[in-house]
Amino acid sequence: MMYNRRKSREVRIAGIAIGGENPIAVQSMLCTDSHDAAACIAQTRALENAGCDIVRLAVPDLAAAKTFAAMKEAGIRVPLVADIHFDYKIALEAAACGADKIRINPGNIGADERVKAVVDVCREKHIPIRIGVNSGSLEKNILAKYGAPTAEALAESAMYHVSLLEKFDFTDIVISIKASTVGQMIRANRILAERCDYPLHLGVTEAGTAHIGTIKSAAGIGSLLCDGIGDTIRVSLTADPVQEVIEAHNILRALELEQNGINVVSCPTCGRTQIPLISMVEQFESRMGELPKDKRLRVAMMGCVVNGPGEAREADIGIAGGKDEAVLFRHGEIIRKIPADQAVDVLIEEIKKL
């Protein structure tokens, strides 16, 4: 599925390019102690294995910046983002220690010479800067102008920070506007998308637990991606960061924006269903790790043969249930019947042959 994607400029973060026609990149953030290099390395590798494209690390002080050097020395290849607030010296240290991207708001670090110092080192080392705005970080004058952290206020704040970088001819910029209110996050990003061509990082901040947070993120991120807006995403959850990556990929897969991966289509079951479809789908999903990751397929698992193959005609391969049996089909054409208790095994083996 291709949406009419917003034309954004391309920004390179080490080996990953975002914006332009590049795939939507998935991000997450470490929740380990930023001073504990071993813990940061272990969690980063877990995120890489889950399919994370970009990893962010909070850098509260100069000592934590040195963790980037340790991570690079350990062979971490995924691009690393330094998350910094207020202190420009930490940004300089993080850049010196190997950070691939700096997240800092230039309006929060003081005088022009401090902004220029960060810009100069980022330009020299080809490090992009991510501007991050949320409802709790608005400037007093902008908040007073709008009376509340409205979508318009968030967009204006983002463009204010952009202007501070553009003043020094720095345009290697990524922008993120986040809000805990889904509708506000959507409106703010739509406004911003009209005002600039910088790549946009999408996310619903403080979204909550894995369950409700994923629902909010799917609604907010998914709505914007359907508009063609968004170049990189994070599903922010009060959960293991690996879960963030899994759910981000699930959102992209649901919108058919993943370059590779299995998109499972399954029916909700009804009185015609004569096979244990719910447990079969759960079994299949638990075994998806056995399948090649370089395939892009739509796999259908349907409860009955009355509508199954027809409704799932767009699927590359699938099964539909009968009485204690199932049929295997490709693009709506039935291939053969199989025992119901062997259906998942057969389906997985057939997918491997494709």
Helices and strands as residue ranges (DSSP letters): E 11-13, E 16-18, E 25-29, H 37-50, E 54-58, H 62-65, H 67-73, E 80-83, H 88-96, E 101-103, G 106-108, H 112-125, E 129-134, H 140-146, H 151-166, E 173-178, H 182-195, E 200-202, H 210-226, E 232-233, H 241-254, E 261-266, H 277-286, G 288-290, E 296-302, H 308-311, E 317-321, E 325-330, E 333-339, G 340-342, H 343-353
